[in-house]
Amino acid sequence: MASRQQKRVAFRRKLQILRSLTSSKSVRKSSIIRDAFNYINQLKLKLEALNQAYGDHLKQIQLPTEVKVERIENGFVVEVRCEKGPDLLVSILEAFEDTSLNVLQARVSSNHCFCMESMVEAQDQALDARDVTQAVLRAISKQRGEGNGIQGFM
C-alpha cells in the first residue's frame, strides 16, 4: 500500500511540473494534459517556422569562393570552398586533368556548401600554385557562367 501511495505522490509531482512548464491554470488532470499537448503543438509550429526562416536565410547568403593551394613535394594540397552547384566536382576534376594533375586523395563535402580538400600530383614540375589556383577558379566560374565574387589564396 505504501508503494501505491508513493506512485500517487510521484504522479502528482510530475503533473505539477507539467502544469508549471506549460503555464497551465487548470487543476484537473485531463485539462493539464490537454494544455501540455497544446503547448507542445505550439512549440512544434514555432520550430517549423524557425527552420523555414533559417533555410530561407541560408539561401540568401552567398558564400565567396575560396581556393587555397599549397605546394608539397611532388604536387599540391588544394582546398576549395564555395556554394554548391551541379557538376562542380566534375568541373574541378576536369581542370586538374587539363593541368596534368593526378588526384591522389580527395575529401568532398556538400552539406551546406561545397568543400573539397585534395592532394594532387603534378606531372609537370614547372607548374606552380598560382597556375593550379587559376585553373580551379576558371573551372568554377565556367561551370557557373560567372566571373565575380571569386578569391584565390596561396
Residue frames relative to the residue before (quaternion, step in Angstrom):
aa qw qx qy qz dx dy dz
M 1.0000 0.0000 0.0000 0.0000 0.00 0.00 0.00
A 0.6117 0.5421 -0.3461 0.4606 3.58 1.08 -0.69
S 0.6150 0.5533 -0.3387 0.4483 3.56 1.07 -0.72
R 0.6479 0.5121 -0.3129 0.4692 3.58 0.97 -0.87
Q 0.6397 0.5228 -0.3117 0.4693 3.58 1.02 -0.84
Q 0.6493 0.5132 -0.3146 0.4648 3.60 0.97 -0.85
K 0.6391 0.5208 -0.3246 0.4636 3.59 1.01 -0.76
R 0.6458 0.5148 -0.3209 0.4636 3.59 0.97 -0.81
V 0.6525 0.5065 -0.3096 0.4711 3.57 0.94 -0.90
A 0.6553 0.5058 -0.3086 0.4684 3.58 0.94 -0.86
F 0.6461 0.5182 -0.3148 0.4635 3.58 1.00 -0.84
R 0.6562 0.5034 -0.3078 0.4704 3.61 0.95 -0.87
R 0.6318 0.5284 -0.3258 0.4642 3.58 1.03 -0.81
K 0.6721 0.4857 -0.2935 0.4757 3.58 0.94 -0.88
L 0.6295 0.5274 -0.3274 0.4674 3.57 1.04 -0.75
Q 0.6475 0.5074 -0.3133 0.4744 3.61 1.02 -0.77
I 0.6258 0.5208 -0.3311 0.4769 3.58 1.04 -0.76
L 0.6489 0.5117 -0.3033 0.4744 3.57 0.95 -0.91
R 0.6462 0.5234 -0.3115 0.4598 3.57 0.98 -0.86
S 0.6911 0.4674 -0.2880 0.4700 3.60 0.91 -0.87
L 0.6396 0.5310 -0.3316 0.4460 3.62 1.01 -0.73
T 0.7507 0.3821 -0.2013 0.4999 3.57 0.99 -0.82
S 0.3796 -0.7415 0.4626 0.3036 3.60 1.32 -0.02
S 0.2619 0.7824 -0.5143 0.2341 3.56 1.05 0.80
K 0.2961 -0.7490 0.5692 0.1654 3.56 -1.04 0.84
S 0.4958 0.6877 -0.4080 0.3386 3.57 1.31 -0.16
V 0.2964 -0.7445 0.5696 0.1826 3.53 -1.26 0.47
R 0.6258 0.5306 -0.3452 0.4557 3.60 1.14 -0.51
K 0.6006 -0.5962 0.4041 0.3472 3.57 -1.06 0.83
S 0.6879 0.4929 -0.2941 0.4443 3.57 0.80 -1.00
S 0.6495 0.5114 -0.3170 0.4649 3.60 1.02 -0.73
I 0.6311 0.5205 -0.3313 0.4702 3.58 1.02 -0.79
I 0.6648 0.4948 -0.3028 0.4706 3.59 0.93 -0.88
R 0.6386 0.5137 -0.3246 0.4721 3.60 1.00 -0.80
D 0.6429 0.5143 -0.3165 0.4712 3.61 0.98 -0.83
A 0.6408 0.5156 -0.3186 0.4712 3.58 1.01 -0.80
F 0.6293 0.5332 -0.3223 0.4646 3.57 1.02 -0.83
N 0.6667 0.4928 -0.2931 0.4763 3.59 0.94 -0.92
Y 0.6376 0.5330 -0.3175 0.4567 3.56 1.02 -0.83
I 0.6484 0.5076 -0.3100 0.4751 3.59 0.97 -0.85
N 0.6465 0.5119 -0.3217 0.4653 3.60 0.97 -0.78
Q 0.6360 0.5177 -0.3280 0.4689 3.60 1.01 -0.77
L 0.6466 0.5108 -0.3142 0.4715 3.57 0.99 -0.84
K 0.6296 0.5359 -0.3260 0.4583 3.56 1.02 -0.81
L 0.6637 0.4965 -0.3021 0.4709 3.62 0.94 -0.86
K 0.6372 0.5166 -0.3236 0.4716 3.59 1.03 -0.79
L 0.6472 0.5187 -0.3143 0.4619 3.57 0.99 -0.84
E 0.6452 0.5084 -0.3207 0.4715 3.59 0.95 -0.81
A 0.6509 0.5084 -0.3161 0.4668 3.59 0.99 -0.80
L 0.6525 0.5048 -0.3113 0.4717 3.59 0.99 -0.80
N 0.6419 0.5124 -0.3224 0.4706 3.59 0.98 -0.82
Q 0.6438 0.5121 -0.3202 0.4698 3.59 0.98 -0.79
A 0.6663 0.4925 -0.3008 0.4722 3.58 0.91 -0.90
Y 0.6353 0.5237 -0.3230 0.4667 3.59 1.01 -0.80
G 0.6561 0.5066 -0.3047 0.4690 3.58 0.96 -0.88
D 0.6496 0.5028 -0.3130 0.4766 3.59 0.98 -0.82
H 0.6418 0.5280 -0.3169 0.4571 3.57 1.03 -0.82
L 0.6493 0.5155 -0.3184 0.4597 3.60 0.97 -0.83
K 0.6387 0.5316 -0.3288 0.4487 3.59 1.05 -0.72
Q 0.6698 0.5102 -0.2964 0.4509 3.59 1.10 -0.67
I 0.6430 0.5211 -0.3245 0.4580 3.58 1.14 -0.58
Q 0.1464 -0.7729 0.6121 0.0814 3.55 -0.80 1.00
L 0.3025 -0.7648 0.5466 0.1575 3.52 -0.69 1.13
P 0.4320 -0.6708 0.5201 0.3047 3.58 -0.97 0.73
T 0.4546 -0.6599 0.5222 0.2918 3.52 -1.14 0.63
E 0.0416 -0.7947 0.6055 -0.0114 3.55 -0.83 1.02
V 0.0186 -0.7706 0.6369 -0.0115 3.54 -0.93 0.95
K 0.0360 -0.7896 0.6121 -0.0222 3.55 -0.76 1.10
V 0.0304 -0.8018 0.5960 -0.0312 3.57 -0.73 1.07
E 0.0466 -0.7852 0.6175 -0.0021 3.57 -0.88 1.02
R 0.4195 -0.6974 0.5269 0.2451 3.55 -0.98 0.86
I 0.0308 -0.7479 0.6625 0.0271 3.57 -1.08 0.83
E 0.8375 -0.2459 0.1198 0.4731 3.60 -1.27 0.06
N 0.8449 0.0260 0.0303 0.5335 3.61 0.24 -1.25
G 0.8029 0.2074 -0.1041 0.5491 3.58 1.18 0.22
F 0.5335 -0.6133 0.4910 0.3132 3.50 -1.17 -0.73
V 0.2851 -0.6600 0.6518 0.2414 3.51 -1.38 0.34
V 0.0914 -0.8111 0.5777 -0.0016 3.56 -0.65 1.15
E 0.0450 -0.7773 0.6275 0.0012 3.57 -0.86 1.03
V 0.0450 -0.7923 0.6080 -0.0249 3.54 -0.84 1.08
R 0.0417 0.7679 -0.6377 0.0442 3.56 -1.02 0.87
C 0.2683 0.7471 -0.5689 0.2148 3.57 -0.72 1.09
E 0.6851 -0.4380 0.3538 0.4622 3.56 -1.29 -0.10
K 0.5637 -0.5929 0.4539 0.3530 3.53 -1.19 0.60
G 0.0856 0.7799 -0.6181 0.0493 3.52 -1.21 0.56
P 0.5790 -0.5872 0.4196 0.3793 3.58 -1.14 0.52
D 0.8610 0.1069 -0.1034 0.4864 3.57 -1.06 0.84
L 0.2987 0.7717 -0.5119 0.2305 3.60 1.15 0.47
L 0.6459 0.5154 -0.3180 0.4648 3.58 0.95 -0.86
V 0.6405 0.5272 -0.3223 0.4561 3.58 0.95 -0.86
S 0.6545 0.5183 -0.3143 0.4519 3.60 0.93 -0.89
I 0.6689 0.4892 -0.3034 0.4703 3.59 0.94 -0.85
L 0.6566 0.5023 -0.3153 0.4661 3.60 0.95 -0.83
E 0.6260 0.5162 -0.3343 0.4794 3.60 1.07 -0.68
A 0.6235 0.5259 -0.3349 0.4717 3.59 1.07 -0.72
F 0.6164 0.5254 -0.3420 0.4765 3.59 1.03 -0.74
E 0.6710 0.5040 -0.2937 0.4576 3.56 0.88 -0.96
D 0.6638 0.5057 -0.2995 0.4625 3.61 0.95 -0.87
T 0.7061 0.4318 -0.2434 0.5057 3.57 1.18 -0.62
S 0.4652 -0.7024 0.4135 0.3454 3.59 1.32 0.21
L 0.4328 0.6550 -0.4909 0.3776 3.55 0.89 1.00
N 0.2196 -0.7554 0.6049 0.1232 3.55 -0.97 0.91
V 0.3635 -0.7276 0.5404 0.2155 3.56 -0.83 1.00
L 0.2246 -0.7824 0.5714 0.1045 3.55 -0.70 1.13
Q 0.7842 -0.0698 0.1042 0.6078 3.54 0.99 -0.88
A 0.0496 0.7986 -0.5982 0.0448 3.58 -1.02 0.80
R 0.1008 -0.7480 0.6531 0.0621 3.51 -1.21 0.67
V 0.0389 -0.8153 0.5764 -0.0401 3.56 -0.67 1.15
S 0.0160 -0.7723 0.6351 -0.0061 3.54 -1.06 0.84
S 0.0057 0.8060 -0.5919 0.0045 3.57 -1.01 0.74
N 0.1687 0.8038 -0.5479 0.1590 3.58 0.88 0.93
H 0.8164 0.0729 -0.0092 0.5728 3.60 0.52 -1.17
C 0.7723 0.0189 -0.0142 0.6348 3.54 1.19 -0.54
F 0.5470 -0.5858 0.4667 0.3738 3.57 -1.27 0.17
C 0.0450 0.7827 -0.6173 0.0659 3.57 -0.76 1.08
M 0.0485 0.7945 -0.6030 0.0537 3.55 -0.89 0.92
E 0.0515 -0.7421 0.6679 0.0250 3.51 -1.06 0.89
S 0.0962 0.8144 -0.5644 0.0939 3.56 -0.69 1.02
M 0.2642 -0.6912 0.6454 0.1893 3.48 -1.36 0.47
V 0.0326 -0.8058 0.5909 -0.0237 3.53 -0.72 1.10
E 0.3183 -0.7322 0.5773 0.1712 3.52 -1.17 0.73
A 0.3080 -0.7651 0.5427 0.1590 3.55 -0.85 1.01
Q 0.3336 -0.7218 0.5719 0.2017 3.55 -0.88 0.99
D 0.7151 0.3493 -0.2017 0.5709 3.56 1.17 -0.67
Q 0.2959 -0.7999 0.4974 0.1588 3.60 -0.32 1.24
A 0.5834 0.5806 -0.3743 0.4271 3.61 1.24 -0.26
L 0.5020 0.6600 -0.4110 0.3787 3.59 1.28 -0.26
D 0.1189 -0.8008 0.5809 0.0844 3.60 -0.91 0.81
A 0.7362 -0.4468 0.2886 0.4185 3.55 -1.34 0.25
R 0.6178 0.5574 -0.3435 0.4354 3.60 1.04 -0.70
D 0.6412 0.5224 -0.3210 0.4615 3.60 1.00 -0.81
V 0.6590 0.5007 -0.3014 0.4734 3.57 0.97 -0.88
T 0.6353 0.5315 -0.3238 0.4572 3.58 0.95 -0.88
Q 0.6837 0.4863 -0.2869 0.4623 3.58 0.84 -0.95
A 0.6388 0.5263 -0.3330 0.4517 3.60 0.98 -0.75
V 0.6672 0.4867 -0.2984 0.4784 3.58 0.97 -0.86
L 0.6554 0.5073 -0.3163 0.4615 3.59 0.93 -0.84
R 0.6349 0.5149 -0.3290 0.4728 3.60 1.01 -0.75
A 0.6446 0.5258 -0.3221 0.4520 3.58 0.99 -0.83
I 0.6640 0.4959 -0.3057 0.4687 3.58 0.96 -0.84
S 0.7044 0.4510 -0.2829 0.4694 3.59 0.80 -0.94
K 0.6151 0.5324 -0.3480 0.4659 3.63 1.07 -0.63
Q 0.6588 0.5122 -0.3060 0.4582 3.57 0.94 -0.88
R 0.7357 0.4003 -0.2211 0.4997 3.57 1.05 -0.74
G 0.3881 -0.7271 0.4821 0.2972 3.56 1.19 -0.41
E 0.6208 0.5055 -0.3451 0.4899 3.58 1.10 0.69
G 0.2206 -0.7928 0.5517 0.1357 3.52 -1.27 0.16
N 0.6827 0.4879 -0.2984 0.4548 3.61 1.20 0.04
G 0.7306 0.4208 -0.3081 0.4408 3.56 -1.27 0.31
I 0.5666 0.6048 -0.3693 0.4206 3.56 1.24 0.37
Q 0.0594 -0.7918 0.6079 -0.0010 3.54 -0.92 0.98
G 0.1348 -0.7788 0.6070 0.0831 3.56 -0.95 0.85
F 0.1229 -0.7874 0.6022 0.0474 3.58 -1.00 0.84
M 0.0755 -0.7903 0.6065 0.0428 3.56 -1.04 0.78
